[in-house]
Amino acid sequence: MKKRNYKYAAVLFLSGASCLFSACGQNSDKTSTTSQEEQTMADHNMGDGGASSNKMMDLMHENMTDMQKVQMTGDPDHDFALLMAVHHEGALTMAQEQVDAGKDTALVNIAKATLLMQKEEIDRLQKFADAQKNSTGDTAKTMRMMAPMKDMMTQMNHNTKGGTDHHFATLMSLHHQSGIDMAKAYIPMAKSVEIKAMAQKIINDQQKEKQLLDNWLKQNNL
């Protein structure tokens, strides 16, 4: 009788142990899966600037939307001045984001130079556009100056690799190229000596900055 009781007790013990280890294994697998999911989310959400998304990309989209709202008159000088003023505003928001969140000293310095230079140009362009707001002309012709911005949007790489520095260098390079192309589209139509000279200066300045950004990207390719 005692032997049977011992045997029965042993069966119960082994059965309970089996259930216990099984439960532990399930909890361990669940914990491991949860840990992996949390790590994946953390890896996705953190760039070198700690951003949860590509903030520069959002700023570029906002700038394109603002440019599409510009009221064109058909006068090339007015329309270029106003479009470029809004285009510069986009560069300023991106540059400020780099100054605030960027890690690379060279890129932060480029951003600071952009802030200093383009703020002054915005004032001049805006004042000229305000003085010429009653001008008229062929809007179909001046709308061609928007083409570079549309081309830029199709070239934007919609991913979040890297962090603030990589985003800034990549997208500001594209932004500069669209400004260069816009100025080149305007110059053959130009009537104002002042704005034509500004357009050429913008081409020269942004080509230099774009080269610096492209060089940085080559050295820091992800």
C-alpha positions as protocol buffer text, in pm:
chain_id: "A"
residue {
  index: 1
  type: MET
  ca { x: 0 y: 0 z: 0 }
}
residue {
  index: 2
  type: LYS
  ca { x: 279 y: 237 z: 88 }
}
residue {
  index: 3
  type: LYS
  ca { x: 463 y: 156 z: -235 }
}
residue {
  index: 4
  type: ARG
  ca { x: 155 y: 248 z: -435 }
}
residue {
  index: 5
  type: ASN
  ca { x: 129 y: 581 z: -252 }
}
residue {
  index: 6
  type: TYR
  ca { x: 494 y: 659 z: -318 }
}
residue {
  index: 7
  type: LYS
  ca { x: 448 y: 576 z: -685 }
}
residue {
  index: 8
  type: TYR
  ca { x: 137 y: 797 z: -709 }
}
residue {
  index: 9
  type: ALA
  ca { x: 316 y: 1085 z: -537 }
}
residue {
  index: 10
  type: ALA
  ca { x: 611 y: 1056 z: -774 }
}
residue {
  index: 11
  type: VAL
  ca { x: 379 y: 1076 z: -1074 }
}
residue {
  index: 12
  type: LEU
  ca { x: 211 y: 1387 z: -938 }
}
residue {
  index: 13
  type: PHE
  ca { x: 550 y: 1550 z: -868 }
}
residue {
  index: 14
  type: LEU
  ca { x: 683 y: 1482 z: -1216 }
}
residue {
  index: 15
  type: SER
  ca { x: 358 y: 1602 z: -1375 }
}
residue {
  index: 16
  type: GLY
  ca { x: 366 y: 1927 z: -1176 }
}
residue {
  index: 17
  type: ALA
  ca { x: 731 y: 1984 z: -1257 }
}
residue {
  index: 18
  type: SER
  ca { x: 659 y: 1933 z: -1625 }
}
residue {
  index: 19
  type: CYS
  ca { x: 380 y: 2194 z: -1618 }
}
residue {
  index: 20
  type: LEU
  ca { x: 600 y: 2435 z: -1425 }
}
residue {
  index: 21
  type: PHE
  ca { x: 888 y: 2410 z: -1673 }
}
residue {
  index: 22
  type: SER
  ca { x: 646 y: 2441 z: -1965 }
}
residue {
  index: 23
  type: ALA
  ca { x: 496 y: 2760 z: -1821 }
}
residue {
  index: 24
  type: CYS
  ca { x: 840 y: 2900 z: -1752 }
}
residue {
  index: 25
  type: GLY
  ca { x: 944 y: 2824 z: -2108 }
}
residue {
  index: 26
  type: GLN
  ca { x: 640 y: 3002 z: -2247 }
}
residue {
  index: 27
  type: ASN
  ca { x: 703 y: 3306 z: -2026 }
}
residue {
  index: 28
  type: SER
  ca { x: 1068 y: 3306 z: -2129 }
}
residue {
  index: 29
  type: ASP
  ca { x: 974 y: 3297 z: -2499 }
}
residue {
  index: 30
  type: LYS
  ca { x: 719 y: 3574 z: -2444 }
}
residue {
  index: 31
  type: THR
  ca { x: 972 y: 3787 z: -2257 }
}
residue {
  index: 32
  type: SER
  ca { x: 1231 y: 3730 z: -2530 }
}
residue {
  index: 33
  type: THR
  ca { x: 984 y: 3824 z: -2805 }
}
residue {
  index: 34
  type: THR
  ca { x: 873 y: 4135 z: -2618 }
}
residue {
  index: 35
  type: SER
  ca { x: 1234 y: 4235 z: -2560 }
}
residue {
  index: 36
  type: GLN
  ca { x: 1315 y: 4194 z: -2930 }
}
residue {
  index: 37
  type: GLU
  ca { x: 1010 y: 4400 z: -3031 }
}
residue {
  index: 38
  type: GLU
  ca { x: 1105 y: 4678 z: -2790 }
}
residue {
  index: 39
  type: GLN
  ca { x: 1462 y: 4681 z: -2920 }
}
residue {
  index: 40
  type: THR
  ca { x: 1343 y: 4693 z: -3281 }
}
residue {
  index: 41
  type: MET
  ca { x: 1122 y: 4991 z: -3201 }
}
residue {
  index: 42
  type: ALA
  ca { x: 1407 y: 5162 z: -3021 }
}
residue {
  index: 43
  type: ASP
  ca { x: 1642 y: 5105 z: -3314 }
}
residue {
  index: 44
  type: HIS
  ca { x: 1381 y: 5246 z: -3553 }
}
residue {
  index: 45
  type: ASN
  ca { x: 1306 y: 5548 z: -3337 }
}
residue {
  index: 46
  type: MET
  ca { x: 1661 y: 5655 z: -3260 }
}
residue {
  index: 47
  type: GLY
  ca { x: 1895 y: 5825 z: -3504 }
}
residue {
  index: 48
  type: ASP
  ca { x: 2207 y: 6023 z: -3412 }
}
residue {
  index: 49
  type: GLY
  ca { x: 1979 y: 6310 z: -3316 }
}
residue {
  index: 50
  type: GLY
  ca { x: 1732 y: 6090 z: -3128 }
}
residue {
  index: 51
  type: ALA
  ca { x: 1451 y: 6174 z: -3369 }
}
residue {
  index: 52
  type: SER
  ca { x: 1148 y: 5946 z: -3400 }
}
residue {
  index: 53
  type: SER
  ca { x: 1113 y: 6024 z: -3770 }
}
residue {
  index: 54
  type: ASN
  ca { x: 1289 y: 6207 z: -4048 }
}
residue {
  index: 55
  type: LYS
  ca { x: 1215 y: 6563 z: -3936 }
}
residue {
  index: 56
  type: MET
  ca { x: 1403 y: 6707 z: -4233 }
}
residue {
  index: 57
  type: MET
  ca { x: 1174 y: 6518 z: -4469 }
}
residue {
  index: 58
  type: ASP
  ca { x: 869 y: 6670 z: -4299 }
}
residue {
  index: 59
  type: LEU
  ca { x: 1017 y: 7018 z: -4332 }
}
residue {
  index: 60
  type: MET
  ca { x: 1086 y: 6962 z: -4703 }
}
residue {
  index: 61
  type: HIS
  ca { x: 725 y: 6858 z: -4762 }
}
residue {
  index: 62
  type: GLU
  ca { x: 598 y: 7163 z: -4572 }
}
residue {
  index: 63
  type: ASN
  ca { x: 818 y: 7391 z: -4782 }
}
residue {
  index: 64
  type: MET
  ca { x: 687 y: 7240 z: -5106 }
}
residue {
  index: 65
  type: THR
  ca { x: 331 y: 7294 z: -4985 }
}
residue {
  index: 66
  type: ASP
  ca { x: 408 y: 7659 z: -4905 }
}
residue {
  index: 67
  type: MET
  ca { x: 558 y: 7714 z: -5250 }
}
residue {
  index: 68
  type: GLN
  ca { x: 249 y: 7571 z: -5416 }
}
residue {
  index: 69
  type: LYS
  ca { x: 44 y: 7837 z: -5235 }
}
residue {
  index: 70
  type: VAL
  ca { x: 241 y: 8126 z: -5389 }
}
residue {
  index: 71
  type: GLN
  ca { x: 19 y: 8357 z: -5594 }
}
residue {
  index: 72
  type: MET
  ca { x: 193 y: 8391 z: -5930 }
}
residue {
  index: 73
  type: THR
  ca { x: 146 y: 8711 z: -6134 }
}
residue {
  index: 74
  type: GLY
  ca { x: 322 y: 8603 z: -6453 }
}
residue {
  index: 75
  type: ASP
  ca { x: 595 y: 8864 z: -6403 }
}
residue {
  index: 76
  type: PRO
  ca { x: 923 y: 8666 z: -6389 }
}
residue {
  index: 77
  type: ASP
  ca { x: 1102 y: 8904 z: -6152 }
}
residue {
  index: 78
  type: HIS
  ca { x: 816 y: 8914 z: -5901 }
}
residue {
  index: 79
  type: ASP
  ca { x: 742 y: 8543 z: -5922 }
}
residue {
  index: 80
  type: PHE
  ca { x: 1105 y: 8439 z: -5888 }
}
residue {
  index: 81
  type: ALA
  ca { x: 1162 y: 8675 z: -5593 }
}
residue {
  index: 82
  type: LEU
  ca { x: 858 y: 8541 z: -5410 }
}
residue {
  index: 83
  type: LEU
  ca { x: 924 y: 8175 z: -5490 }
}
residue {
  index: 84
  type: MET
  ca { x: 1288 y: 8200 z: -5388 }
}
residue {
  index: 85
  type: ALA
  ca { x: 1195 y: 8380 z: -5064 }
}
residue {
  index: 86
  type: VAL
  ca { x: 967 y: 8087 z: -4972 }
}
residue {
  index: 87
  type: HIS
  ca { x: 1231 y: 7839 z: -5090 }
}
residue {
  index: 88
  type: HIS
  ca { x: 1484 y: 8006 z: -4861 }
}
residue {
  index: 89
  type: GLU
  ca { x: 1236 y: 7980 z: -4571 }
}
residue {
  index: 90
  type: GLY
  ca { x: 1246 y: 7603 z: -4617 }
}
residue {
  index: 91
  type: ALA
  ca { x: 1626 y: 7607 z: -4602 }
}
residue {
  index: 92
  type: LEU
  ca { x: 1613 y: 7811 z: -4280 }
}
residue {
  index: 93
  type: THR
  ca { x: 1386 y: 7565 z: -4101 }
}
residue {
  index: 94
  type: MET
  ca { x: 1610 y: 7274 z: -4203 }
}
residue {
  index: 95
  type: ALA
  ca { x: 1924 y: 7463 z: -4104 }
}
residue {
  index: 96
  type: GLN
  ca { x: 1777 y: 7551 z: -3765 }
}
residue {
  index: 97
  type: GLU
  ca { x: 1689 y: 7185 z: -3708 }
}
residue {
  index: 98
  type: GLN
  ca { x: 2051 y: 7093 z: -3783 }
}
residue {
  index: 99
  type: VAL
  ca { x: 2183 y: 7358 z: -3543 }
}
residue {
  index: 100
  type: ASP
  ca { x: 1946 y: 7236 z: -3270 }
}
residue {
  index: 101
  type: ALA
  ca { x: 1980 y: 6859 z: -3315 }
}
residue {
  index: 102
  type: GLY
  ca { x: 2286 y: 6791 z: -3533 }
}
residue {
  index: 103
  type: LYS
  ca { x: 2605 y: 6631 z: -3402 }
}
residue {
  index: 104
  type: ASP
  ca { x: 2857 y: 6695 z: -3679 }
}
residue {
  index: 105
  type: THR
  ca { x: 3042 y: 7024 z: -3630 }
}
residue {
  index: 106
  type: ALA
  ca { x: 3108 y: 7079 z: -4002 }
}
residue {
  index: 107
  type: LEU
  ca { x: 2739 y: 7039 z: -4087 }
}
residue {
  index: 108
  type: VAL
  ca { x: 2630 y: 7261 z: -3800 }
}
residue {
  index: 109
  type: ASN
  ca { x: 2865 y: 7531 z: -3929 }
}
residue {
  index: 110
  type: ILE
  ca { x: 2718 y: 7499 z: -4280 }
}
residue {
  index: 111
  type: ALA
  ca { x: 2372 y: 7533 z: -4129 }
}
residue {
  index: 112
  type: LYS
  ca { x: 2473 y: 7845 z: -3937 }
}
residue {
  index: 113
  type: ALA
  ca { x: 2613 y: 8000 z: -4255 }
}
residue {
  index: 114
  type: THR
  ca { x: 2284 y: 7923 z: -4433 }
}
residue {
  index: 115
  type: LEU
  ca { x: 2088 y: 8093 z: -4156 }
}
residue {
  index: 116
  type: LEU
  ca { x: 2303 y: 8404 z: -4172 }
}
residue {
  index: 117
  type: MET
  ca { x: 2310 y: 8439 z: -4550 }
}
residue {
  index: 118
  type: GLN
  ca { x: 1958 y: 8343 z: -4646 }
}
residue {
  index: 119
  type: LYS
  ca { x: 1780 y: 8552 z: -4382 }
}
residue {
  index: 120
  type: GLU
  ca { x: 1926 y: 8865 z: -4542 }
}
residue {
  index: 121
  type: GLU
  ca { x: 1834 y: 8745 z: -4891 }
}
residue {
  index: 122
  type: ILE
  ca { x: 1476 y: 8668 z: -4785 }
}
residue {
  index: 123
  type: ASP
  ca { x: 1430 y: 9028 z: -4670 }
}
residue {
  index: 124
  type: ARG
  ca { x: 1553 y: 9165 z: -5003 }
}
residue {
  index: 125
  type: LEU
  ca { x: 1350 y: 8923 z: -5213 }
}
residue {
  index: 126
  type: GLN
  ca { x: 1033 y: 8979 z: -5012 }
}
residue {
  index: 127
  type: LYS
  ca { x: 1061 y: 9360 z: -5031 }
}
residue {
  index: 128
  type: PHE
  ca { x: 1109 y: 9343 z: -5408 }
}
residue {
  index: 129
  type: ALA
  ca { x: 813 y: 9106 z: -5451 }
}
residue {
  index: 130
  type: ASP
  ca { x: 588 y: 9329 z: -5239 }
}
residue {
  index: 131
  type: ALA
  ca { x: 677 y: 9630 z: -5453 }
}
residue {
  index: 132
  type: GLN
  ca { x: 599 y: 9436 z: -5773 }
}
residue {
  index: 133
  type: LYS
  ca { x: 281 y: 9255 z: -5659 }
}
residue {
  index: 134
  type: ASN
  ca { x: 61 y: 9430 z: -5917 }
}
residue {
  index: 135
  type: SER
  ca { x: 275 y: 9313 z: -6209 }
}
residue {
  index: 136
  type: THR
  ca { x: 119 y: 9088 z: -6471 }
}
residue {
  index: 137
  type: GLY
  ca { x: 240 y: 8848 z: -6734 }
}
residue {
  index: 138
  type: ASP
  ca { x: 227 y: 8491 z: -6857 }
}
residue {
  index: 139
  type: THR
  ca { x: 182 y: 8268 z: -6551 }
}
residue {
  index: 140
  type: ALA
  ca { x: 225 y: 7953 z: -6761 }
}
residue {
  index: 141
  type: LYS
  ca { x: 577 y: 8072 z: -6839 }
}
residue {
  index: 142
  type: THR
  ca { x: 675 y: 8159 z: -6483 }
}
residue {
  index: 143
  type: MET
  ca { x: 518 y: 7841 z: -6343 }
}
residue {
  index: 144
  type: ARG
  ca { x: 804 y: 7655 z: -6510 }
}
residue {
  index: 145
  type: MET
  ca { x: 1021 y: 7777 z: -6226 }
}
residue {
  index: 146
  type: MET
  ca { x: 830 y: 7535 z: -6001 }
}
residue {
  index: 147
  type: ALA
  ca { x: 950 y: 7232 z: -6200 }
}
residue {
  index: 148
  type: PRO
  ca { x: 1278 y: 7193 z: -6004 }
}
residue {
  index: 149
  type: MET
  ca { x: 1087 y: 7165 z: -5676 }
}
residue {
  index: 150
  type: LYS
  ca { x: 866 y: 6892 z: -5818 }
}
residue {
  index: 151
  type: ASP
  ca { x: 1174 y: 6710 z: -5949 }
}
residue {
  index: 152
  type: MET
  ca { x: 1331 y: 6737 z: -5604 }
}
residue {
  index: 153
  type: MET
  ca { x: 1030 y: 6574 z: -5440 }
}
residue {
  index: 154
  type: THR
  ca { x: 1050 y: 6273 z: -5672 }
}
residue {
  index: 155
  type: GLN
  ca { x: 1420 y: 6228 z: -5584 }
}
residue {
  index: 156
  type: MET
  ca { x: 1369 y: 6234 z: -5209 }
}
residue {
  index: 157
  type: ASN
  ca { x: 1456 y: 5901 z: -5051 }
}
residue {
  index: 158
  type: HIS
  ca { x: 1167 y: 5819 z: -4818 }
}
residue {
  index: 159
  type: ASN
  ca { x: 1355 y: 5635 z: -4547 }
}
residue {
  index: 160
  type: THR
  ca { x: 1494 y: 5717 z: -4204 }
}
residue {
  index: 161
  type: LYS
  ca { x: 1842 y: 5570 z: -4223 }
}
residue {
  index: 162
  type: GLY
  ca { x: 2100 y: 5760 z: -4028 }
}
residue {
  index: 163
  type: GLY
  ca { x: 2005 y: 6053 z: -3810 }
}
residue {
  index: 164
  type: THR
  ca { x: 1979 y: 6431 z: -3820 }
}
residue {
  index: 165
  type: ASP
  ca { x: 2324 y: 6484 z: -3976 }
}
residue {
  index: 166
  type: HIS
  ca { x: 2268 y: 6240 z: -4262 }
}
residue {
  index: 167
  type: HIS
  ca { x: 1914 y: 6368 z: -4320 }
}
residue {
  index: 168
  type: PHE
  ca { x: 2034 y: 6730 z: -4331 }
}
residue {
  index: 169
  type: ALA
  ca { x: 2322 y: 6664 z: -4571 }
}
residue {
  index: 170
  type: THR
  ca { x: 2111 y: 6452 z: -4806 }
}
residue {
  index: 171
  type: LEU
  ca { x: 1800 y: 6668 z: -4819 }
}
residue {
  index: 172
  type: MET
  ca { x: 1971 y: 7008 z: -4808 }
}
residue {
  index: 173
  type: SER
  ca { x: 2182 y: 6900 z: -5105 }
}
residue {
  index: 174
  type: LEU
  ca { x: 1860 y: 6827 z: -5297 }
}
residue {
  index: 175
  type: HIS
  ca { x: 1706 y: 7151 z: -5174 }
}
residue {
  index: 176
  type: HIS
  ca { x: 2006 y: 7352 z: -5293 }
}
residue {
  index: 177
  type: GLN
  ca { x: 1996 y: 7183 z: -5633 }
}
residue {
  index: 178
  type: SER
  ca { x: 1631 y: 7278 z: -5675 }
}
residue {
  index: 179
  type: GLY
  ca { x: 1719 y: 7639 z: -5587 }
}
residue {
  index: 180
  type: ILE
  ca { x: 2004 y: 7637 z: -5838 }
}
residue {
  index: 181
  type: ASP
  ca { x: 1777 y: 7501 z: -6110 }
}
residue {
  index: 182
  type: MET
  ca { x: 1505 y: 7751 z: -6027 }
}
residue {
  index: 183
  type: ALA
  ca { x: 1749 y: 8041 z: -6055 }
}
residue {
  index: 184
  type: LYS
  ca { x: 1881 y: 7906 z: -6386 }
}
residue {
  index: 185
  type: ALA
  ca { x: 1524 y: 7882 z: -6519 }
}
residue {
  index: 186
  type: TYR
  ca { x: 1459 y: 8243 z: -6416 }
}
residue {
  index: 187
  type: ILE
  ca { x: 1771 y: 8415 z: -6553 }
}
residue {
  index: 188
  type: PRO
  ca { x: 1675 y: 8396 z: -6927 }
}
residue {
  index: 189
  type: MET
  ca { x: 1342 y: 8565 z: -6838 }
}
residue {
  index: 190
  type: ALA
  ca { x: 1489 y: 8826 z: -6602 }
}
residue {
  index: 191
  type: LYS
  ca { x: 1416 y: 9196 z: -6648 }
}
residue {
  index: 192
  type: SER
  ca { x: 1536 y: 9329 z: -6313 }
}
residue {
  index: 193
  type: VAL
  ca { x: 1913 y: 9375 z: -6296 }
}
residue {
  index: 194
  type: GLU
  ca { x: 1901 y: 9351 z: -5914 }
}
residue {
  index: 195
  type: ILE
  ca { x: 1710 y: 9023 z: -5896 }
}
residue {
  index: 196
  type: LYS
  ca { x: 1905 y: 8872 z: -6184 }
}
residue {
  index: 197
  type: ALA
  ca { x: 2228 y: 8946 z: -5997 }
}
residue {
  index: 198
  type: MET
  ca { x: 2080 y: 8788 z: -5683 }
}
residue {
  index: 199
  type: ALA
  ca { x: 1983 y: 8479 z: -5881 }
}
residue {
  index: 200
  type: GLN
  ca { x: 2339 y: 8437 z: -6005 }
}
residue {
  index: 201
  type: LYS
  ca { x: 2475 y: 8483 z: -5653 }
}
residue {
  index: 202
  type: ILE
  ca { x: 2232 y: 8220 z: -5525 }
}
residue {
  index: 203
  type: ILE
  ca { x: 2356 y: 7978 z: -5792 }
}
residue {
  index: 204
  type: ASN
  ca { x: 2719 y: 8038 z: -5697 }
}
residue {
  index: 205
  type: ASP
  ca { x: 2663 y: 8018 z: -5320 }
}
residue {
  index: 206
  type: GLN
  ca { x: 2444 y: 7709 z: -5327 }
}
residue {
  index: 207
  type: GLN
  ca { x: 2673 y: 7524 z: -5565 }
}
residue {
  index: 208
  type: LYS
  ca { x: 2956 y: 7571 z: -5314 }
}
residue {
  index: 209
  type: GLU
  ca { x: 2745 y: 7455 z: -5020 }
}
residue {
  index: 210
  type: LYS
  ca { x: 2608 y: 7161 z: -5216 }
}
residue {
  index: 211
  type: GLN
  ca { x: 2961 y: 7046 z: -5294 }
}
residue {
  index: 212
  type: LEU
  ca { x: 3048 y: 7054 z: -4923 }
}
residue {
  index: 213
  type: LEU
  ca { x: 2736 y: 6853 z: -4838 }
}
residue {
  index: 214
  type: ASP
  ca { x: 2802 y: 6599 z: -5115 }
}
residue {
  index: 215
  type: ASN
  ca { x: 3163 y: 6557 z: -4999 }
}
residue {
  index: 216
  type: TRP
  ca { x: 3041 y: 6492 z: -4644 }
}
residue {
  index: 217
  type: LEU
  ca { x: 2798 y: 6230 z: -4770 }
}
residue {
  index: 218
  type: LYS
  ca { x: 3075 y: 6050 z: -4959 }
}
residue {
  index: 219
  type: GLN
  ca { x: 3288 y: 6041 z: -4646 }
}
residue {
  index: 220
  type: ASN
  ca { x: 3001 y: 5931 z: -4423 }
}
residue {
  index: 221
  type: ASN
  ca { x: 2811 y: 5693 z: -4649 }
}
residue {
  index: 222
  type: LEU
  ca { x: 2581 y: 5459 z: -4453 }
}
